[in-house]
Structure formats: C-alpha cells, structure tokens
C-alpha cells in the first residue's frame, strides 16, 4: 500500500507546488462543491447500515485508522498531536466536511490529519467508526 493523505486543496498546493489534480473532461457533468448527503456525518445512524455497532464513539464519528487501531478525529483535533507506539498523529485545521452542508465550502472544519512513523507517512484511512468496526470487529478505538 502507498501512504496517501486526505488534505485540503490549499495544503496540497503548499506541499506540492507542481502537483497535478485530476479534473473531469466535462466539469459540468459533476457538481463539484455540492453534496447530496447533507448532514450525513451528524446523523444519529448511517442510513444504509443494517449491522450491529457497539463502541464508545458515535457510529458516524470519523476515526483515523491504522490497521486494527483507530482514534476519533475529535480526539486528535482536541489534542492536536497523539503519539502511540511510534506513530505520530497530527491534526491541522483547514478542510471542510463533504457531508455537512449542501455547499462543501460552508461545511464544518474536520481538519487535515497526517500519520507518520520516524518522519515517514504511514498508511491510514479516515472511515466512520461503524465502518471501521465492520471491517475490524475486534479493532480498538482509542478514546484517550
């Protein structure tokens, strides 16, 4: 696997001044900047999920997952930096949720997360807690 980051376009340009961004041939075909899933990430329950979920965090809380371990995005945002067994998870403001308001540019700031070990990017992803537990039923969601 190749480590990749989910980061704001502003940070991408800052880190990669000559970086290339994939743009569709017909930009009118997709409604970039809008979402059909308004308030999805603040809903009480994922509308298509029919499984069981038992965890100390909300089903639709975002978590930063590295293998079978995860940390709530809200915890990383609060602490700004978390160190765990050689991992360094950091949070920086500046990325809007694509699942909050109709227009993404008005969405709540979910921030930018970087996960490294010894200064090198680590493979991670940022799923909702219910999805993490669906794929890692015995996985750990750290709350401190």
N, C-alpha and C positions, 0 to 999 in steps of 0.2 A: 504494500500500500504506500501511496505517496502522501505525505502530510499536506494538507491544504487548509486555508483559513477562510472563515466566513467573516468578511470585514466590509466596512463601508467603502463606497467608491472613492471618497476623499482619501482615506488611508491607503487604499490600493494605489492611487496615483502618487501619493507621497512615497511609498515604499518601492514603487515600480514606475519611474517616470517614463520609461519607454514601453511599458506593459501594453498588451493588446486585449481588447474586450470584444467578446463575441456579440454581434448585433445582427438581428434577422435582416434578410434582404428586403422584406416588406414590413417596415416598422408599424404600419397601420394595422397589420394582422393581429398583433398582440397589444393589449392595453397595458403597457409598461407604466408603473407608477400607481396602479389601482389593484385592488384585491376583491374577489367575490366572497372572501371569508372574513367579513367584518366581525371583529370582537371574538374570533375563534380562540385566540390564545388567552382570553379571560373568561371563557365559558366555564360552566361547572363540570362539564363532562364532554369528551370527544364524541361528536355526533355519529361517527361511523364505527366506533369501537364497541364490541359486544363482549369482550373478555372481562376477567376479574382484575382488579387492581387494588393492592394494599401497600401503601407506602406512607412515610411521614410527610411527603410533599404532595401538592395538588397534582392530579393526573395531567393537567395541561401546563404544569410548570416546566420551563425549559431546564435541561440539565446539560452539563458538559461531561461527556462520557469518554473515558479512556479504557478500552477493554471492558471488563465487568465492574468497573468503578465509575461513579458519577458524582458530580457536585451540582447543587441547584445554582442556576445562573444568578439568582437573587443573593445567594451567599457570597459568590465571587464578587458581585457588584458591591456588596456591603464591605467586604474585607479588602478589595482591590487586588490582593495577592494571596494565593494559597500555595503552600509548599507541602508535598506529600510524597514520601518515598522517592525522592529525587526529581519528582515532577514539579514544575512551577507553572501555575495557572494565574494569568493576569487578566484584568478587566479594564477597559478604557471606554469612556463614553463616545457616542457618535454614530450609532447605527440604529435606524428605526425598524420597528417590527413590521413585517409584511402582512401580519394577521391581526392588526389592531383597528385602524380606521380605514375607510374606503380609499383614501389617498395616503399612500405609504409615507410620503414626506411629512405627514401630520401624525404619524404613529408614535407610540411611546418609544423611548430610547432603551433598547435592550443591550446596547454596548457591543464592543468588539472583544473577543476573547482570543488569547494566544496561550498555547500549551507547549512548553519546552522542557527538555532534559539536557543539562550541560550546554545550554545555549542553542540547541538544535530543535527545530519544530518536531512535535510528536503527533502521530496520527490520532485524531479525536473527531467527535461529531457532536452536534448540539440538537438532540431529539427532545421531544416532550417526555416527561417522566414515565407516562403509561407505555410509550413505545419502547423506551429503554428496558422497562421491566418485562415487556412482552418478549423481547429477544434475550434478555438476561434475567430470568426469573429469580435466580439466586444472587444476582448482582447487588452491589451495595450502593446506596445513595447516601453520601456523607452529608450530615446536617450541621456539623461543627467544623 
